[in-house]
Each structure stands twice: as structure tokens, then as C-alpha cells.
Amino acid sequence: QVQLVESGGGFMQPGGSLRLSCAASVNIFSFNAMAWYRQAPGKERELVATITNGGRLSYADSVKGRFTIYRDNAKNMLYLQMNSLKPEDTAVYYCHGSPYSWGQGTQVTVSS
């Protein structure tokens, strides 16, 4: 069974940085693409960033220029570097392996 395990969430003040990690139990190239999603309280889950097997990157407009998605193929790891954090970035962040694999989520809270 495929497992995706996130880590790296926590509490940060506005303007700070966090790096989320996602460890996959399988070769990450077994997924068509990998992505980070987030879900804030009372809101629907939204796509934050995607990286395809070919290395194409895409970002939600709300995080462009602040967040970077990247991977370590040798370690089967996916990352999300989050800079210039804002209170509206507060959410549970999920790692996703296309099409069906999800992690359990990690909480990110941005507040002064």
C-alpha cells in the first residue's frame, strides 16, 4: 500500500518560512505527478503547487513567488518551501500523488 507521510508543519509568524516534506513509500515516478494541496477551516481543499514527472511546475496564484515545490528523486521525497508566509496560508497541507494517493496532512499556522 502506498504511503505518503508529511512533516514540517508548525507555527510561524507572518513573513517567516517553513519547509514541508513528504516521504513516499514508493518510487515517486510511479505517480503521474505530485502536488501539495491545502485546506483551511470551513473552506474546500485547494491545489497549491504541482510538479509533473517531466519536471513542469505550476502554482496557485496566491502562492506564486513565495512557495517552491521540488523533489529529491533518489530519496523519494517531495518538498514545499514556503517563504513570506501570510496568515491566509494557515491550513492543513496535504501531499498528493496522482491520481489517488494522499498523505494525512500537516498543520501550518501563521499568526502574530
N, CA and C of each residue as an Amber inpcrd file, in Angstrom:
protein
   336
   0.8400000  -1.1810000   0.0000000   0.0000000   0.0000000   0.0000000
   0.8860000   1.2450000   0.0000000   0.5380000   2.1880000  -0.8810000
   1.3100000   3.4110000  -0.9960000   1.0690000   4.2910000   0.2180000
   2.1560000   4.8100000   0.7670000   2.0440000   5.7410000   1.8800000
   2.7580000   7.0390000   1.5610000   2.1220000   8.1420000   1.9040000
   2.7120000   9.4660000   1.8260000   2.6400000  10.0680000   3.2270000
   3.7770000  10.4800000   3.7490000   3.8300000  10.9900000   5.1170000
   4.4310000  12.3860000   5.1090000   3.6120000  13.3660000   5.5150000
   4.0620000  14.7520000   5.5640000   4.7090000  15.0780000   6.9060000
   5.5780000  16.0520000   6.8840000   6.1720000  16.5880000   8.1070000
   6.6020000  18.0220000   7.8330000   6.9250000  18.7320000   8.9100000
   7.4650000  20.0740000   8.7540000   6.4940000  21.2000000   9.0470000
   5.2600000  20.8760000   9.3190000   4.3030000  21.9220000   9.6560000
   4.5820000  22.4780000  11.0340000   3.8540000  23.5440000  11.3720000
   4.0260000  24.1370000  12.6790000   3.4890000  25.5410000  12.7120000
   3.9590000  26.2830000  13.7000000   3.5240000  27.6570000  13.9130000
   4.6300000  28.6080000  13.4590000   4.2130000  29.6560000  12.7370000
   5.1970000  30.6250000  12.2590000   4.5540000  32.0110000  12.2430000
   5.3780000  33.0050000  12.5020000   4.8990000  34.3840000  12.4140000
   4.8430000  34.8270000  10.9610000   4.0080000  35.7910000  10.6480000
   3.9600000  36.3130000   9.2720000   5.3380000  36.7720000   8.8110000
   5.6250000  36.4550000   7.5620000   6.9230000  36.7820000   6.9930000
   7.9540000  35.7020000   7.1440000   7.6590000  34.7020000   7.9510000
   8.6000000  33.6160000   8.1750000   8.5480000  32.5560000   7.0970000
   9.3340000  31.5060000   7.3080000   9.4430000  30.4180000   6.3380000
   9.2700000  29.0690000   7.0160000   8.7420000  28.1320000   6.2540000
   8.6540000  26.7350000   6.6690000   8.9240000  25.8730000   5.4500000
   9.4400000  24.6860000   5.7000000   9.5890000  23.7110000   4.6160000
   8.8270000  22.4560000   4.9870000   7.8960000  22.0850000   4.1290000
   7.1570000  20.8450000   4.2980000   7.8480000  19.7250000   3.5260000
   7.8090000  18.5370000   4.1000000   8.3820000  17.3620000   3.4570000
   7.3150000  16.2900000   3.3240000   7.4440000  15.4900000   2.2970000
   6.5380000  14.3640000   2.0690000   7.3840000  13.1650000   1.6730000
   7.3440000  12.1330000   2.5040000   8.0900000  10.9110000   2.2390000
   7.1630000   9.8860000   1.6020000   7.5610000   9.3780000   0.4360000
   6.7710000   8.3740000  -0.2710000   7.3490000   6.9870000  -0.0440000
   6.4630000   6.0230000   0.0880000   6.9060000   4.6430000   0.3220000
   7.2200000   3.9270000  -0.9840000   7.0080000   4.6230000  -2.1100000
   7.2850000   4.0530000  -3.4210000   8.1040000   5.0500000  -4.2320000
   8.5870000   4.6000000  -5.3730000   9.2820000   5.4890000  -6.2930000
   8.3190000   6.5990000  -6.7150000   8.7270000   7.8470000  -6.5140000
   7.7960000   8.9390000  -6.8030000   7.4670000   9.0490000  -8.2860000
   8.2410000   8.4320000  -9.1410000   7.9160000   8.4450000 -10.5580000
   6.7950000   7.4620000 -10.9030000   6.3500000   6.6910000  -9.8960000
   5.1730000   5.8510000 -10.1180000   3.9030000   6.6940000 -10.1730000
   4.0030000   7.9350000  -9.7020000   2.8880000   8.8730000  -9.8060000
   3.0240000   9.6690000 -11.1040000   1.9070000  10.0220000 -11.7050000
   1.9580000  10.8740000 -12.9000000   2.4970000  12.2530000 -12.5490000
   2.1450000  12.6980000 -11.3770000   2.5860000  13.9940000 -10.8720000
   2.4240000  13.9740000  -9.3640000   3.0600000  14.9120000  -8.7020000
   2.8640000  15.0880000  -7.2740000   2.4990000  16.5360000  -7.0030000
   1.8050000  16.7250000  -5.8950000   1.3020000  18.0580000  -5.6290000
   1.1330000  18.2800000  -4.1330000   1.0090000  19.5410000  -3.7880000
   0.6150000  19.9490000  -2.4500000  -0.7450000  20.6270000  -2.5500000
  -1.6350000  20.2190000  -1.6660000  -2.9370000  20.8480000  -1.5080000
  -3.0170000  21.4120000  -0.0900000  -3.9790000  22.2750000   0.1290000
  -4.2300000  22.7620000   1.4820000  -5.7280000  22.9640000   1.6920000
  -6.0980000  22.8760000   2.9600000  -7.4920000  23.0800000   3.3140000
  -7.5610000  23.8880000   4.5940000  -8.1330000  25.0630000   4.4790000
  -8.3290000  25.9240000   5.6380000  -9.6830000  25.6120000   6.2680000
  -9.8580000  25.9440000   7.5410000 -11.1310000  25.6710000   8.2120000
 -12.3090000  26.2960000   7.4710000 -13.3200000  25.4880000   7.2140000
 -14.5190000  25.9870000   6.5550000 -14.3870000  26.1970000   5.0660000
 -13.2480000  25.8200000   4.4980000 -13.0290000  26.0150000   3.0620000
 -12.7540000  24.6840000   2.3830000 -12.9000000  24.6860000   1.0490000
 -12.6190000  23.4850000   0.2880000 -11.1070000  23.3100000   0.1250000
 -10.7040000  22.0630000  -0.1050000  -9.3060000  21.7850000  -0.3590000
  -8.9060000  22.4320000  -1.6860000  -7.7460000  23.0920000  -1.6980000
  -7.3040000  23.7660000  -2.9050000  -5.9030000  23.3200000  -3.2910000
  -5.6530000  23.3360000  -4.5940000  -4.3480000  22.9770000  -5.1180000
  -3.3740000  24.1260000  -4.9010000  -2.2130000  23.8150000  -4.3470000
  -1.2040000  24.8300000  -4.0700000  -0.0920000  24.7980000  -5.1200000
   0.4500000  23.6210000  -5.3750000   1.5780000  23.5170000  -6.3060000
   1.6630000  22.1020000  -6.8420000   2.1410000  21.9880000  -8.0850000
   2.2450000  20.6890000  -8.7540000   3.5990000  20.5610000  -9.4290000
   4.1290000  19.3420000  -9.4250000   5.3250000  19.0260000 -10.2020000
   5.0360000  17.7410000 -10.9630000   5.1990000  17.7730000 -12.2720000
   4.9480000  16.5830000 -13.0860000   6.1970000  15.7260000 -13.1610000
   6.0520000  14.5380000 -13.7100000   7.2170000  13.6690000 -13.8820000
   8.2520000  14.3150000 -14.7930000   7.7780000  15.1340000 -15.7040000
   8.6920000  15.8270000 -16.6040000   9.3260000  17.0600000 -15.9840000
   8.9220000  17.3650000 -14.7560000   9.5190000  18.4930000 -14.0580000
   8.8000000  19.8190000 -14.2390000   7.6400000  19.7720000 -14.8880000
   6.8940000  21.0230000 -15.0740000   6.2560000  21.4330000 -13.7530000
   6.3750000  22.7000000 -13.4310000   5.8780000  23.2340000 -12.1800000
   4.6800000  24.1430000 -12.4320000   3.7580000  24.1390000 -11.4810000
   2.6530000  25.0940000 -11.5380000   2.2600000  25.4460000 -10.1110000
   1.7510000  26.6780000  -9.9580000   1.4180000  27.1970000  -8.6400000
   0.0850000  27.9210000  -8.6660000  -0.5850000  27.8950000  -7.5220000
  -1.7530000  28.7480000  -7.3540000  -1.2890000  30.2040000  -7.3570000
  -2.1220000  31.0790000  -7.8780000  -1.7610000  32.4980000  -7.9420000
  -1.4300000  33.0520000  -6.5600000  -2.0990000  32.5430000  -5.5450000
  -1.9390000  33.0750000  -4.1940000  -0.5560000  32.7750000  -3.5970000
   0.1790000  31.8170000  -4.1720000   1.4810000  31.4520000  -3.5990000
   2.6420000  31.6840000  -4.5630000   2.3450000  32.1060000  -5.7850000
   3.4140000  32.3310000  -6.7670000   4.4290000  33.3440000  -6.2460000
   5.7000000  32.9830000  -6.4170000   6.7660000  33.8610000  -5.9570000
   7.1260000  33.6870000  -4.4970000   6.3130000  32.9410000  -3.7610000
   6.5940000  32.7180000  -2.3370000   6.8760000  31.2530000  -2.0200000
   6.1990000  30.3540000  -2.7120000   6.3370000  28.9200000  -2.4680000
   7.0950000  28.2720000  -3.6170000   7.8460000  27.2210000  -3.2820000
   8.5640000  26.4510000  -4.2960000   8.3700000  24.9710000  -4.0320000
   7.9070000  24.2410000  -5.0350000   7.7800000  22.7900000  -4.9410000
   8.9820000  22.1570000  -5.6190000   9.5410000  21.1280000  -4.9880000
  10.6600000  20.4270000  -5.5940000  10.7290000  19.0320000  -5.0120000
  11.5540000  18.2010000  -5.5990000  11.6200000  16.8120000  -5.1550000
  13.0610000  16.3270000  -5.1440000  13.2630000  15.2650000  -4.3820000
  14.5390000  14.5510000  -4.3620000  14.2260000  13.1470000  -4.8490000
  14.5320000  12.8920000  -6.1000000  14.1550000  11.6060000  -6.7080000
  14.8210000  10.4220000  -6.0100000  16.0600000  10.5960000  -5.6230000
  16.8080000   9.4980000  -5.0120000  16.2230000   9.0960000  -3.6600000
  15.6470000  10.0680000  -2.9740000  15.0960000   9.8140000  -1.6360000
  13.5840000   9.6090000  -1.6540000  12.9820000   9.7380000  -2.8320000
  11.5190000   9.6480000  -2.9500000  10.8340000  10.6410000  -2.0190000
  11.3130000  11.8630000  -2.0690000  10.8010000  12.9230000  -1.2150000
  10.2560000  14.0790000  -2.0500000   9.1920000  14.6680000  -1.5710000
   8.6200000  15.8760000  -2.1530000   8.6830000  16.9650000  -1.0900000
   8.9430000  18.1860000  -1.5300000   9.0760000  19.2950000  -0.5950000
   8.2310000  20.4970000  -1.0430000   7.9240000  21.3400000  -0.0730000
   7.3110000  22.6240000  -0.3660000   7.9960000  23.6630000   0.5170000
   8.8100000  24.4920000  -0.1090000   9.4450000  25.5940000   0.6040000
   8.4840000  26.7840000   0.5940000   8.1280000  27.2450000   1.7710000
   7.1610000  28.3320000   1.9010000   7.8410000  29.5310000   2.5500000
   7.9470000  30.6030000   1.8020000   8.5580000  31.8380000   2.2900000
   7.5160000  32.9440000   2.3650000   7.8590000  33.9960000   3.0750000
   6.9680000  35.1610000   3.2110000   5.5500000  34.7220000   3.5820000
   5.4740000  33.8910000   4.5810000   4.1850000  33.3360000   4.9760000
   3.2230000  34.4190000   5.4330000   1.9490000  34.1860000   5.1310000
   0.8770000  35.1020000   5.4910000  -0.1550000  34.3680000   6.3400000
  -0.9080000  35.0830000   7.1390000  -1.9520000  34.4080000   7.9350000
  -2.9120000  33.5950000   7.0720000  -3.1700000  34.0470000   5.8550000
  -4.0790000  33.3070000   4.9800000  -3.4850000  32.0130000   4.4470000
  -2.2160000  31.7500000   4.7430000  -1.6130000  30.4580000   4.3950000
  -1.9320000  29.3940000   5.4390000  -2.5580000  29.7810000   6.5270000
  -2.9170000  28.8330000   7.5700000  -3.8740000  27.7820000   7.0350000
  -3.4950000  26.5200000   7.1750000  -4.2940000  25.4220000   6.6400000
  -3.6180000  24.1070000   7.0010000  -4.3320000  23.0320000   6.7530000
  -3.7170000  21.7100000   6.7570000  -3.2130000  21.4570000   5.3370000
  -1.9500000  21.1010000   5.2260000  -1.3210000  20.8820000   3.9300000
  -1.1880000  19.3780000   3.6850000  -1.5890000  18.9760000   2.4830000
  -1.6070000  17.5690000   2.1060000  -0.6900000  17.3120000   0.9210000
   0.0200000  16.2260000   0.9960000   0.8170000  15.7350000  -0.1260000
  -0.0630000  14.8150000  -0.9650000   0.0500000  14.9310000  -2.2710000
  -0.7840000  14.1300000  -3.1650000   0.0650000  13.5320000  -4.2650000
  -0.1370000  12.2170000  -4.4890000   0.4750000  11.5340000  -5.6080000
  -0.6130000  11.1320000  -6.5810000  -0.5520000  11.6790000  -7.7830000
  -1.6040000  11.4430000  -8.7600000  -1.6410000   9.9810000  -9.1800000
  -2.8500000   9.3740000  -9.2790000  -4.1220000  10.0420000  -9.0910000
  -4.7810000   9.8670000  -7.7210000  -4.3750000   8.8850000  -6.9300000
  -5.2270000   8.5350000  -5.7970000  -4.5800000   8.6210000  -4.4190000
  -3.3090000   8.9100000  -4.3260000  -2.6130000   8.7960000  -3.0500000
  -2.5620000  10.1270000  -2.3080000  -2.8980000  10.0760000  -1.0160000
  -2.9040000  11.2570000  -0.1720000  -2.1610000  10.9710000   1.1280000
  -1.5050000  12.0060000   1.6440000  -0.9550000  11.9220000   2.9800000
  -2.0130000  12.2880000   4.0020000  -1.6040000  12.2510000   5.2750000
  -2.5490000  12.5120000   6.3520000  -2.6810000  13.9940000   6.6590000
  -1.7600000  14.7910000   6.1580000  -1.8270000  16.2350000   6.3540000
  -0.9380000  16.7120000   7.4830000  -0.4820000  17.9500000   7.3540000
   0.3100000  18.5920000   8.4030000  -0.1920000  20.0260000   8.5640000
  -0.3550000  20.4470000   9.8060000  -0.9440000  21.7550000  10.0870000
   0.1080000  22.8510000   9.9780000  -0.2440000  23.9060000   9.2790000
   0.5700000  25.1190000   9.2130000  -0.2710000  26.2630000   9.7490000
   0.2450000  26.9440000  10.7510000  -0.4510000  28.0860000  11.3390000
   0.4530000  29.3050000  11.2680000  -0.0440000  30.3630000  10.6570000
   0.7130000  31.6080000  10.5220000  -0.0420000  32.6960000  11.2800000
   0.5860000  33.1960000  12.3120000  -0.0940000  34.1800000  13.1560000
   0.9260000  34.9720000  13.9540000   0.5640000  36.1940000  14.2500000
   1.4190000  37.0130000  15.0990000   0.9730000  36.9180000  16.5550000
